[in-house]
Amino acid sequence: MKQNLHPDYHIITVQMTDGTTYQTRSTWGKEGDTMVLEIDPRSHPAWTGGNQRMMDHGGMISRFNKRFGSFKLGK
């Protein structure tokens, strides 16, 4: 069997968007590092029921609506 095949599995701290933290085991980073989340189940519309609006980064939504806004589906 090959030696040193598995990655280093250690304890890190995960910080949610509301500032709460918890510790878990991961291969990310180094022992004791803190992973700061930008999107988590408490803030993402897919998990919150769509209460919040997503940011339109670079006007992608407006460009899509401008390009395909007049497109109508017929029977």
C-alpha positions as CSV (number, residue, x, y, z in Angstrom):
1,M,0.0,0.0,0.0
2,K,1.2,3.5,-0.8
3,Q,2.5,5.7,2.1
4,N,1.1,9.2,2.7
5,L,-1.8,8.7,0.3
6,H,-4.4,10.4,2.4
7,P,-4.5,14.2,2.8
8,D,-4.0,15.9,6.2
9,Y,-7.3,15.8,8.1
10,H,-7.4,18.4,10.9
11,I,-9.7,20.7,12.9
12,I,-10.7,24.1,11.4
13,T,-13.2,26.8,12.5
14,V,-16.0,27.8,10.1
15,Q,-17.5,31.3,10.4
16,M,-21.0,31.7,9.1
17,T,-22.3,35.0,7.5
18,D,-24.0,36.0,10.7
19,G,-20.7,35.7,12.7
20,T,-21.4,32.4,14.4
21,T,-18.7,29.8,14.4
22,Y,-18.3,26.1,14.8
23,Q,-15.4,23.6,14.6
24,T,-15.2,20.7,12.2
25,R,-12.7,18.4,10.7
26,S,-11.5,19.2,7.1
27,T,-8.7,18.9,4.6
28,W,-9.0,22.6,3.8
29,G,-6.3,24.9,5.1
30,K,-4.1,24.2,8.1
31,E,-4.8,23.2,11.7
32,G,-6.6,26.0,13.4
33,D,-7.4,28.1,10.3
34,T,-10.8,29.9,10.0
35,M,-12.9,29.5,6.9
36,V,-15.1,32.6,6.4
37,L,-18.2,31.8,4.3
38,E,-19.7,34.3,1.9
39,I,-22.9,32.3,1.4
40,D,-24.4,29.8,3.8
41,P,-27.7,28.1,4.4
42,R,-28.8,31.0,6.5
43,S,-28.4,33.6,3.8
44,H,-28.8,31.8,0.4
45,P,-32.2,32.1,-1.2
46,A,-32.3,28.4,-2.1
47,W,-32.4,27.5,1.6
48,T,-34.3,30.5,2.9
49,G,-37.2,30.3,0.6
50,G,-36.1,33.1,-1.7
51,N,-36.7,36.0,0.8
52,Q,-33.5,37.7,-0.2
53,R,-32.6,39.1,-3.7
54,M,-29.4,38.0,-5.4
55,M,-27.0,40.7,-6.5
56,D,-26.9,41.3,-10.3
57,H,-23.1,41.0,-10.8
58,G,-22.0,42.8,-14.0
59,G,-25.6,43.4,-15.2
60,M,-26.0,39.8,-16.4
61,I,-29.7,39.7,-15.5
62,S,-30.5,43.0,-17.2
63,R,-28.5,41.9,-20.3
64,F,-30.5,38.7,-20.4
65,N,-33.8,40.5,-20.1
66,K,-32.8,43.0,-22.7
67,R,-31.8,40.3,-25.2
68,F,-34.7,37.8,-24.5
69,G,-37.3,40.1,-22.9
70,S,-39.5,40.3,-26.0
71,F,-39.3,36.5,-26.7
72,K,-42.8,35.0,-26.3
73,L,-43.7,31.3,-26.2
74,G,-46.6,30.4,-28.4
75,K,-48.8,27.3,-28.4
